[in-house]
């Protein structure tokens, strides 16, 4: 798989200089206009990423590429909608670990995350972060495990919601460490960070995207990250895998898919163009510092990745006994 890094940052400043436009413009041989459906509210990481990629694809395809938000059910509403659209390339989905791996295991979704979609391209993989406030004295993975074992059922860990990638990162950590802890779910990273800073919870599993600005300001301490390798943007933060839990990999990921049955030639063309967009210096630079990496690669690789993730998280949901909110 090609490895390129991206940052879930603001879409501002991504305009391509006018001199570059002629090389980006393509004959109008692509379907259009194109919609990229996002299963989360505007302004979040998935939404911003879709707009960054959509802007570049619109230039290359010489057609309108717009982002349409259909939030709800951890992305499952948007995924179910796209699965029923014509397979002509005019409606795509910015798939997410929630919509294509966790949600199908947790909710009664109306789609198969593997069979009902045409994988196009991985857009990126981002670690989650185990964090605490600066006043927290226990701030190494080994010491946290010891504390939780000393005080079973008393140490609290916040996440951005039941069934979120961050919640499942906590559950995977809890299962491997054999811990009895308190999970405190929030409706997003904003209230999660507010309560972490306010001392209402002891620790948090948060997205690297949301945590990074607070880490940079010294308001939040990064204890560990949840991929098998350290993100280049946080080289001094150890992984859980190297902190006593080998193989623990709990990342958020994003990628473009379309409805099942898209023509193979169209999928290949879209895959090539997404890879070209991800390689553009302004996109790579804008996307790098939040730690999202391993973008690009073939549509076949992305399809195999989705299948593996769906199987993996389905087992974790079952083993941990995670239940959706009533």
C-alpha positions in Angstrom: 0.0 0.0 0.0 1.3 3.5 -0.8 2.0 5.4 2.3 1.2 9.0 2.4 0.3 11.1 5.4 -2.6 13.4 5.8 -3.9 15.9 8.4 -7.5 16.3 9.3 -7.2 20.0 9.3 -9.2 22.9 8.0 -9.9 22.9 4.3 -8.9 26.5 4.1 -5.8 27.3 2.1 -6.0 24.3 -0.2 -6.7 26.2 -3.4 -4.3 25.3 -6.2 -2.5 28.1 -7.9 -4.1 29.2 -11.1 -1.0 28.1 -13.2 -1.6 24.5 -12.0 -5.3 24.4 -13.1 -4.7 23.5 -16.8 -2.7 20.4 -15.7 -5.5 19.3 -13.3 -8.4 19.9 -15.6 -9.6 16.8 -17.4 -12.0 16.2 -20.2 -15.6 15.9 -19.0 -15.6 12.1 -19.3 -16.4 11.4 -15.7 -20.0 11.2 -14.3 -21.1 14.3 -12.7 -22.0 16.2 -10.7 -20.6 13.9 -8.0 -21.7 13.8 -4.3 -19.5 12.6 -1.5 -21.8 11.7 1.4 -20.5 12.1 4.9 -22.2 10.3 7.9 -21.2 13.0 10.4 -21.9 16.7 11.0 -20.1 19.5 9.1 -16.8 20.5 10.5 -15.7 17.1 11.8 -12.7 15.2 10.6 -14.6 13.1 8.1 -16.3 16.1 6.7 -13.2 18.2 6.3 -11.3 15.3 4.7 -14.1 14.8 2.2 -14.1 18.5 1.3 -10.3 18.5 0.8 -10.4 15.5 -1.5 -13.5 16.6 -3.2 -12.0 19.9 -4.2 -9.1 18.2 -5.9 -11.3 15.6 -7.6 -13.6 18.3 -8.9 -10.6 20.0 -10.6 -9.3 16.8 -12.1 -12.8 15.6 -13.3 -13.9 19.1 -14.5 -17.2 18.6 -12.7 -18.9 19.6 -9.5 -18.0 17.5 -6.5 -20.0 18.4 -3.4 -20.1 17.1 0.1 -23.5 16.1 1.5 -23.9 15.5 5.2 -26.2 12.8 6.5 -25.2 12.4 10.2 -26.6 9.8 12.6 -26.1 6.3 13.9 -22.3 6.5 13.8 -22.3 6.9 10.0 -24.8 4.1 9.3 -27.5 6.3 8.0 -25.2 7.7 5.3 -23.8 4.3 4.4 -27.3 2.8 4.0 -28.3 5.7 1.8 -25.3 5.4 -0.5 -25.7 1.6 -0.7 -29.0 2.1 -2.5 -27.8 4.7 -5.0 -27.1 4.0 -8.7 -23.7 2.5 -9.3 -22.7 5.2 -11.8 -20.1 7.0 -9.7 -22.3 10.1 -9.0 -22.8 9.2 -5.3 -19.8 8.2 -3.2 -19.4 7.7 0.6 -16.5 8.8 2.8 -16.5 5.5 4.7 -15.3 5.4 8.3 -14.3 2.7 10.7 -17.7 3.4 12.5 -19.8 3.0 9.4 -18.0 -0.1 7.9 -16.6 -2.0 10.9 -18.1 -1.0 14.3 -21.6 0.1 13.3 -22.5 -3.2 11.5 -21.5 -5.2 14.6 -23.4 -2.9 17.0 -26.5 -1.8 15.1 -29.2 -3.3 13.0 -27.9 -1.7 9.8 -29.6 -2.1 6.4 -26.4 -2.9 4.5 -23.5 -5.3 4.3 -20.2 -3.3 4.7 -18.4 -5.6 2.3 -21.0 -6.9 -0.2 -23.0 -3.7 -0.8 -20.1 -1.3 -1.7 -17.4 -0.8 -4.3 -14.2 0.1 -2.6 -12.3 2.9 -4.3 -9.4 4.1 -2.1 -8.1 4.3 1.4 -7.8 8.0 2.3 -6.0 7.6 5.6 -5.6 6.0 9.0 -5.3 7.9 12.2 -4.4 6.7 15.7 -6.5 7.3 18.7 -4.9 8.8 21.8 -4.9 7.8 25.5 -4.8 11.2 27.3 -5.0 12.8 30.7 -4.9 16.3 32.2 -1.6 17.8 33.4 -2.5 17.4 37.0 -2.8 13.7 36.7 0.2 12.1 38.4 -0.3 8.6 37.1 0.5 9.0 33.4 2.3 5.9 32.1 0.5 2.9 30.6 2.1 0.5 33.2 1.2 2.8 36.1 -2.4 3.2 34.8 -2.8 -0.5 34.6 -1.5 -0.9 38.1 -3.9 1.8 39.4 -6.9 0.3 37.7 -6.0 -3.1 39.2 -5.6 -1.5 42.6 -9.0 0.3 42.3 -11.2 -2.0 40.2 -14.4 -0.2 39.0 -13.2 3.2 40.2 -11.0 4.7 37.4 -12.9 6.4 34.7 -12.2 6.6 30.9 -14.1 8.9 28.7 -14.8 8.4 25.0 -16.6 10.4 22.3 -19.6 8.0 22.5 -20.9 4.5 22.8 -19.8 2.5 19.8 -17.3 5.1 18.7 -13.8 4.1 17.5 -12.5 5.6 20.7 -14.9 3.6 22.9 -13.8 0.4 21.1 -10.1 1.4 21.6 -10.9 1.5 25.3 -12.6 -1.9 25.2 -9.8 -3.5 23.3 -7.3 -2.1 25.9 -9.6 -3.2 28.8 -9.9 -6.7 27.4 -6.2 -7.2 26.8 -5.2 -5.7 30.2 -8.1 -7.5 32.0 -9.2 -4.4 33.7 -12.5 -3.3 35.4 -12.9 0.4 34.6 -15.7 2.9 34.2 -16.6 4.0 30.7 -18.0 7.5 30.4 -19.4 8.2 26.9 -19.8 11.8 25.6 -21.5 13.2 22.5 -18.3 14.1 20.7 -14.7 15.2 21.5 -15.7 18.7 22.7 -17.5 17.8 25.9 -15.1 14.9 26.4 -12.1 17.2 26.6 -14.0 19.7 28.7 -14.7 17.1 31.4 -11.2 15.7 31.2 -9.7 19.2 31.8 -12.3 19.8 34.5 -11.4 16.6 36.4 -14.7 14.8 36.0 -13.0 11.8 34.4 -9.5 10.4 35.0 -8.5 9.5 31.4 -9.8 9.7 27.9 -9.5 7.9 24.6 -9.9 10.6 22.0 -9.1 11.1 18.3 -5.6 12.3 17.5 -7.3 15.1 15.5 -9.2 16.5 18.4 -6.5 16.0 21.0 -3.5 17.4 19.1 -4.3 21.1 19.5 -4.7 20.7 23.3 -1.5 18.6 23.5 0.4 21.4 21.6 -1.0 23.9 24.1 0.1 21.8 27.1 -3.5 21.4 28.3 -3.7 17.7 27.6 -1.0 15.0 28.1 -0.6 12.3 25.5 0.1 9.0 27.2 -0.1 6.5 24.3 -1.3 6.2 20.8 -3.3 3.2 19.4 -1.6 2.1 16.1 1.2 -0.5 15.9 3.6 2.3 14.9 4.1 5.8 16.2 2.6 8.6 14.1 5.3 10.7 12.5 3.6 13.8 13.9 3.9 12.4 17.5 7.2 10.6 17.5 7.7 10.8 21.2 4.3 9.3 22.2 4.6 5.5 22.6 2.1 3.1 21.3 0.1 0.7 23.5 1.6 -2.1 21.4 5.1 -1.2 22.6 3.8 -0.5 26.2 3.0 -4.1 27.1 0.1 -4.8 24.7 1.7 -6.2 21.5 -0.7 -6.3 18.5 -3.1 -3.8 20.0 -4.2 -1.7 17.0 -7.3 0.5 17.3 -7.2 3.2 14.7 -9.8 5.4 12.9 -9.7 5.2 9.2 -11.4 6.9 6.2 -11.8 5.9 2.6 -14.0 6.4 -0.5 -16.5 3.8 -1.6 -19.4 3.7 -4.0 -22.5 1.5 -4.3 -21.8 -2.1 -5.4 -21.6 -2.8 -9.1 -19.6 0.2 -10.2 -17.8 -0.5 -13.5 -14.3 -1.7 -12.8 -12.8 0.9 -15.2 -14.5 3.7 -13.4 -13.3 2.4 -10.0 -9.8 2.2 -11.3 -9.9 5.7 -12.7 -11.3 7.1 -9.4 -8.7 5.2 -7.5 -5.9 6.7 -9.6 -7.2 10.2 -9.2 -7.7 9.9 -5.4 -4.1 8.7 -5.2 -2.9 11.7 -7.3 -4.9 14.1 -5.0 -3.4 12.6 -1.9 0.1 13.0 -3.3 -0.3 16.8 -4.0 2.1 18.7 -1.8 -0.5 21.1 -0.4 -2.8 18.3 0.6 0.0 16.2 2.1 1.2 19.1 4.1 -2.2 20.2 5.3 -3.0 16.7 6.3 0.2 15.5 7.9 0.5 17.0 11.3 -2.6 15.2 12.8 -1.0 11.8 12.3 -3.1 10.2 9.6 -1.0 8.1 7.4 -1.0 5.1 5.0 -3.3 6.6 2.4 -3.7 5.5 -1.1 -3.1 2.0 -2.5 -5.4 -0.1 -4.8 -9.1 -0.5 -4.5 -8.5 -4.3 -3.9 -6.3 -3.5 -1.0 -8.9 -1.2 0.5 -11.6 -3.8 0.1 -9.5 -6.4 1.9 -8.8 -3.9 4.6 -12.5 -3.2 5.1 -13.3 -6.9 5.4 -10.6 -7.5 7.9 -11.7 -4.5 10.0 -15.4 -5.6 10.0 -14.3 -9.1 11.2 -12.0 -7.7 13.9 -14.3 -5.2 15.4 -17.3 -7.5 15.3 -15.4 -9.9 17.5 -14.4 -7.1 19.9 -18.0 -5.8 20.2 -19.2 -9.3 21.0 -16.4 -10.2 23.4 -16.7 -6.8 25.3 -20.5 -7.0 25.4 -20.9 -3.5 23.9 -24.5 -2.5 23.5 -25.9 0.4 21.5 -27.6 3.3 23.3 -31.3 2.7 23.8 
